[in-house]
Amino acid sequence: MAMLAQQLPYPLLLGVPAVALGAMALEFAAARLLRHDSHDWRETAASLGVALGQNLLRAAQAGLVAVPLELAWRHRLLDFPQFHWLALLGLFLGSEFLYYWHHRASHRIRWLWATHAVHHSSTRLNLTAAIRLGWTAGLSGHVLFMLPLALLGFHPLMILGALALNLAYQFFIHTELVPRLGVLEWVLNTPAHHRVHHASNQACLDRNYGGVLIVFDRLFGSFAEAPAEALRYGLAGRPPSHNPFRIALGEWASMLRDAWRARGWARLRALFGPP
């Protein structure tokens, strides 16, 4: 994303956090007006601290994202007009498909979960929780899931742009204030579907991985509607923390500790088995 950010006009770079902060403030005001207990100032402060650290470290990891995409694109199989409507449609569907499998793997492979667990650590679901992103995405190798798009012929900046739009959409579905959206629930990943994804209730674990679309969850058996019981948020089996460093690095420390104590093949299971 840092590679993409370097290509954006400076006013736009300033506008993105301004829009995000404005949306957070509006949601907080609406929650207070509706007497909806969706915010905790300590968790909000922790989320802002995690987001600050993630943005400071993102530039340092830019090469881990840019270099593999650039190398794959240099060996691309096809050349086609990048901005043709068919190419844009293919990029959208392709990035959604690969994002789904990347997200699903991030819940089932502990090495990837060590980064992604940060995003699930908040016990309140609101727009501030959306900016809790792991500091170690480059180290985890998340970009490897997008290499097929570059090999196919999509320019790295196009791929990063598609992912940025995906994350921008997802920012606005981290809320409890938006009700179900009728027929759109069949196609789009809505706030109702994403609340299930973030819930730690047994019936909700490892469900609803989609980015913008929910269709791949429906196709591949990972879709779930909200259960009748009240939804609980946060990491199952792990107490919450308000320390940004513990939030960002706690699962890494736990994983590496388990791997150090393990012997033989159990060490690989500690690193790459299910969380």
Summary of the structure (lengths in Angstrom):
residues: 275
radius of gyration: 18.8
end to end distance: 26.6
largest distance: 56.8
contacts: 817
relative contact order: 0.15
helix: 65%
strand: 1%
